[in-house]
């Protein structure tokens, strides 16, 4: 996937950064879309895939590593999971 979907979400949605918060929101049914970095760790990706199937959330696997995504989102920390 391109970063265009993420760019559109940044303009119109309130984004949540981080795997723990994304999983927590998936468990509560508050998350609809999740963006994953290309180098997201396997255990985080497996957990997110599991809970996303249960809550019927859409997962978008980005083709950029987390360092480039953090620059794109103007964050000074590494970002591997973004959700809304």
MDTraj code that builds the backbone (N, CA, C; nanometers):
import mdtraj as md
import numpy as np

residues = "UNK UNK UNK UNK UNK UNK UNK UNK UNK UNK UNK UNK UNK UNK UNK UNK UNK UNK UNK UNK UNK UNK UNK UNK UNK UNK UNK UNK UNK UNK UNK UNK UNK UNK UNK UNK UNK UNK UNK UNK UNK UNK UNK UNK UNK UNK UNK UNK UNK UNK UNK UNK UNK UNK UNK UNK UNK UNK UNK UNK UNK UNK UNK UNK UNK UNK UNK UNK UNK UNK UNK UNK UNK UNK UNK UNK UNK UNK UNK UNK UNK UNK UNK UNK".split()
xyz = np.array([
    [0.0854, -0.1181, 0.0000],
    [0.0000, 0.0000, 0.0000],
    [0.0894, 0.1237, 0.0000],
    [0.0348, 0.2280, -0.0555],
    [0.1083, 0.3533, -0.0548],
    [0.0755, 0.4316, 0.0722],
    [0.1458, 0.5370, 0.0906],
    [0.1224, 0.6222, 0.2066],
    [0.0030, 0.7157, 0.1861],
    [-0.0597, 0.7104, 0.0703],
    [-0.1732, 0.7989, 0.0423],
    [-0.2895, 0.7728, 0.1385],
    [-0.3166, 0.6461, 0.1705],
    [-0.4227, 0.6139, 0.2656],
    [-0.3932, 0.6728, 0.4027],
    [-0.2680, 0.6631, 0.4441],
    [-0.2278, 0.7195, 0.5729],
    [-0.2354, 0.8708, 0.5700],
    [-0.1964, 0.9303, 0.4597],
    [-0.2019, 1.0763, 0.4461],
    [-0.3460, 1.1259, 0.4553],
    [-0.4382, 1.0562, 0.3907],
    [-0.5796, 1.0925, 0.3983],
    [-0.6332, 1.0778, 0.5407],
    [-0.5914, 0.9729, 0.6091],
    [-0.6350, 0.9514, 0.7469],
    [-0.5800, 1.0576, 0.8401],
    [-0.4579, 1.1039, 0.8138],
    [-0.3981, 1.2077, 0.8980],
    [-0.4770, 1.3373, 0.8888],
    [-0.5353, 1.3637, 0.7733],
    [-0.6116, 1.4870, 0.7546],
    [-0.7486, 1.4809, 0.8194],
    [-0.8120, 1.3644, 0.8176],
    [-0.9528, 1.3584, 0.8557],
    [-0.9812, 1.2822, 0.9845],
    [-0.8882, 1.2041, 1.0357],
    [-0.9141, 1.1197, 1.1524],
    [-0.8184, 1.1529, 1.2656],
    [-0.8596, 1.1137, 1.3858],
    [-0.7709, 1.1228, 1.5010],
    [-0.6971, 0.9902, 1.5111],
    [-0.5674, 0.9929, 1.4880],
    [-0.4873, 0.8714, 1.4835],
    [-0.4349, 0.8343, 1.6213],
    [-0.4207, 0.7034, 1.6427],
    [-0.3635, 0.6496, 1.7655],
    [-0.2336, 0.5804, 1.7270],
    [-0.1250, 0.6164, 1.7947],
    [0.0065, 0.5606, 1.7653],
    [0.0429, 0.4574, 1.8707],
    [0.0937, 0.3431, 1.8276],
    [0.1424, 0.2411, 1.9194],
    [0.0629, 0.1124, 1.9146],
    [0.1346, 0.0027, 1.9359],
    [0.0732, -0.1300, 1.9276],
    [-0.0156, -0.1593, 2.0476],
    [0.0287, -0.1224, 2.1661],
    [-0.0517, -0.1531, 2.2856],
    [-0.1868, -0.0846, 2.2820],
    [-0.1875, 0.0416, 2.2447],
    [-0.3136, 0.1151, 2.2383],
    [-0.4023, 0.0617, 2.1256],
    [-0.3405, 0.0235, 2.0148],
    [-0.4177, -0.0328, 1.9029],
    [-0.4841, -0.1637, 1.9427],
    [-0.4099, -0.2495, 2.0120],
    [-0.4668, -0.3778, 2.0561],
    [-0.5768, -0.3548, 2.1586],
    [-0.5558, -0.2610, 2.2483],
    [-0.6581, -0.2286, 2.3487],
    [-0.7858, -0.1801, 2.2801],
    [-0.7724, -0.0921, 2.1809],
    [-0.8896, -0.0423, 2.1088],
    [-0.9539, -0.1509, 2.0237],
    [-0.8756, -0.2426, 1.9707],
    [-0.9328, -0.3555, 1.8964],
    [-1.0173, -0.4434, 1.9874],
    [-0.9675, -0.4683, 2.1073],
    [-1.0432, -0.5497, 2.2026],
    [-1.1751, -0.4835, 2.2400],
    [-1.1759, -0.3504, 2.2469],
    [-1.2970, -0.2766, 2.2823],
    [-1.3848, -0.2455, 2.1622],
    [-1.3391, -0.2781, 2.0420],
    [-1.4171, -0.2536, 1.9213],
    [-1.4159, -0.1094, 1.8750],
    [-1.3165, -0.0326, 1.9139],
    [-1.3098, 0.1094, 1.8779],
    [-1.2278, 0.1361, 1.7526],
    [-1.1509, 0.0387, 1.7064],
    [-1.0625, 0.0583, 1.5922],
    [-1.1244, 0.0014, 1.4660],
    [-1.1153, 0.0796, 1.3567],
    [-1.1681, 0.0350, 1.2285],
    [-1.0586, 0.0034, 1.1287],
    [-0.9477, 0.0788, 1.1334],
    [-0.8383, 0.0616, 1.0380],
    [-0.7056, 0.0649, 1.1128],
    [-0.6140, -0.0234, 1.0709],
    [-0.4806, -0.0289, 1.1304],
    [-0.3771, -0.0242, 1.0185],
    [-0.2773, 0.0596, 1.0363],
    [-0.1643, 0.0688, 0.9446],
    [-0.0445, 0.0029, 1.0115],
    [0.0207, -0.0901, 0.9414],
    [0.1386, -0.1588, 0.9936],
    [0.2604, -0.1244, 0.9087],
    [0.3717, -0.1005, 0.9743],
    [0.4969, -0.0760, 0.9034],
    [0.5468, -0.2068, 0.8426],
    [0.6299, -0.1951, 0.7424],
    [0.6807, -0.3151, 0.6756],
    [0.7715, -0.3976, 0.7659],
    [0.8366, -0.3344, 0.8620],
    [0.9246, -0.4075, 0.9522],
    [0.8682, -0.4169, 1.0943],
    [0.7377, -0.4236, 1.1042],
    [0.6713, -0.4434, 1.2336],
    [0.7083, -0.5826, 1.2846],
    [0.7312, -0.5960, 1.4136],
    [0.7742, -0.7254, 1.4673],
    [0.6633, -0.8299, 1.4499],
    [0.7039, -0.9552, 1.4373],
    [0.6106, -1.0631, 1.4081],
    [0.5092, -1.0854, 1.5190],
    [0.5513, -1.0762, 1.6453],
    [0.4576, -1.1002, 1.7548],
    [0.3501, -0.9920, 1.7618],
    [0.3865, -0.8689, 1.7359],
    [0.2874, -0.7605, 1.7335],
    [0.1929, -0.7791, 1.6161],
    [0.2477, -0.8135, 1.5015],
    [0.1650, -0.8329, 1.3830],
    [0.0662, -0.9483, 1.4012],
    [0.1102, -1.0578, 1.4629],
    [0.0213, -1.1709, 1.4883],
    [-0.0908, -1.1330, 1.5845],
    [-0.0589, -1.0596, 1.6900],
    [-0.1614, -1.0165, 1.7853],
    [-0.2629, -0.9250, 1.7189],
    [-0.2139, -0.8316, 1.6402],
    [-0.3038, -0.7379, 1.5736],
    [-0.3908, -0.8107, 1.4713],
    [-0.3327, -0.9044, 1.3969],
    [-0.4123, -0.9819, 1.3018],
    [-0.5222, -1.0608, 1.3721],
    [-0.4904, -1.1196, 1.4861],
    [-0.5879, -1.1971, 1.5619],
    [-0.7055, -1.1104, 1.6075],
    [-0.6745, -0.9999, 1.6728],
    [-0.7813, -0.9143, 1.7246],
    [-0.8546, -0.8393, 1.6136],
    [-0.7866, -0.8121, 1.5038],
    [-0.8529, -0.7457, 1.3908],
    [-0.9556, -0.8381, 1.3268],
    [-0.9263, -0.9676, 1.3209],
    [-1.0241, -1.0628, 1.2676],
    [-1.1463, -1.0687, 1.3571],
    [-1.1244, -1.0647, 1.4870],
    [-1.2366, -1.0709, 1.5799],
    [-1.3243, -0.9465, 1.5731],
    [-1.2624, -0.8302, 1.5557],
    [-1.3386, -0.7053, 1.5530],
    [-1.3694, -0.6578, 1.4112],
    [-1.3263, -0.7350, 1.3111],
    [-1.3511, -0.7032, 1.1699],
    [-1.2910, -0.5691, 1.1285],
    [-1.1722, -0.5410, 1.1787],
    [-1.1002, -0.4188, 1.1420],
    [-1.0163, -0.4451, 1.0181],
    [-0.9917, -0.3409, 0.9422],
    [-0.9128, -0.3507, 0.8195],
    [-0.7658, -0.3254, 0.8528],
    [-0.6775, -0.4093, 0.7997],
    [-0.5336, -0.3934, 0.8203],
    [-0.4704, -0.3525, 0.6885],
    [-0.3945, -0.2437, 0.6926],
    [-0.3230, -0.1961, 0.5747],
    [-0.1744, -0.2081, 0.6042],
    [-0.1082, -0.2940, 0.5291],
    [0.0364, -0.3150, 0.5443],
    [0.1078, -0.2154, 0.4540],
    [0.1783, -0.1212, 0.5148],
    [0.2507, -0.0193, 0.4394],
    [0.3812, -0.0758, 0.3857],
    [0.4298, -0.0184, 0.2781],
    [0.5534, -0.0662, 0.2173],
    [0.6764, 0.0112, 0.2647],
    [0.6641, 0.0821, 0.3739],
    [0.7742, 0.1618, 0.4298],
    [0.8096, 0.1108, 0.5697],
    [0.9363, 0.1206, 0.6091],
    [0.9743, 0.0822, 0.7449],
    [0.9296, 0.1873, 0.8467],
    [0.9348, 0.1490, 0.9733],
    [0.8834, 0.2363, 1.0789],
    [0.9593, 0.3674, 1.0912],
    [1.0869, 0.3696, 1.0561],
    [1.1628, 0.4952, 1.0635],
    [1.1104, 0.5972, 0.9620],
    [1.0760, 0.5527, 0.8428],
    [1.0211, 0.6437, 0.7423],
    [0.8790, 0.6869, 0.7763],
    [0.8021, 0.5975, 0.8363],
    [0.6650, 0.6322, 0.8753],
    [0.6662, 0.7365, 0.9857],
    [0.7602, 0.7244, 1.0798],
    [0.7668, 0.8241, 1.1871],
    [0.8045, 0.9613, 1.1325],
    [0.8907, 0.9664, 1.0319],
    [0.9249, 1.0939, 0.9685],
    [0.8038, 1.1489, 0.8944],
    [0.7325, 1.0610, 0.8255],
    [0.6137, 1.1008, 0.7503],
    [0.5066, 1.1590, 0.8422],
    [0.4920, 1.0998, 0.9617],
    [0.3911, 1.1465, 1.0583],
    [0.4432, 1.2565, 1.1498],
    [0.5674, 1.2978, 1.1283],
    [0.6311, 1.4039, 1.2064],
    [0.6388, 1.3700, 1.3548],
    [0.6796, 1.2463, 1.3830],
    [0.6983, 1.2001, 1.5205],
    [0.8470, 1.1776, 1.5434],
    [0.8920, 1.2016, 1.6653],
    [1.0334, 1.1840, 1.6960],
    [1.0604, 1.0486, 1.7619],
    [0.9720, 0.9537, 1.7397],
    [0.9892, 0.8176, 1.7880],
    [0.9480, 0.7213, 1.6779],
    [0.9915, 0.6001, 1.6903],
    [0.9643, 0.4986, 1.5892],
    [0.8177, 0.4571, 1.5931],
    [0.7528, 0.4535, 1.4775],
    [0.6105, 0.4225, 1.4696],
    [0.5918, 0.2993, 1.3811],
    [0.5442, 0.1900, 1.4422],
    [0.5200, 0.0699, 1.3625],
    [0.3720, 0.0387, 1.3474],
    [0.2874, 0.0934, 1.4354],
    [0.1436, 0.0700, 1.4284],
    [0.0691, 0.2019, 1.4462],
    [-0.0213, 0.2289, 1.3547],
    [-0.1075, 0.3471, 1.3616],
    [-0.2504, 0.2990, 1.3401],
    [-0.3421, 0.3503, 1.4176],
    [-0.4813, 0.3064, 1.4037],
    [-0.5767, 0.4230, 1.4228],
    [-0.6991, 0.3997, 1.3778],
    [-0.8106, 0.4916, 1.4060],
    [-0.9397, 0.4169, 1.4052],
])
top = md.Topology()
chain = top.add_chain()
for i, resn in enumerate(residues, 1):
    res = top.add_residue(resn, chain, resSeq=i)
    for name in ("N", "CA", "C"):
        top.add_atom(name, md.element.get_by_symbol(name[0]), res)
traj = md.Trajectory(xyz[None], top)
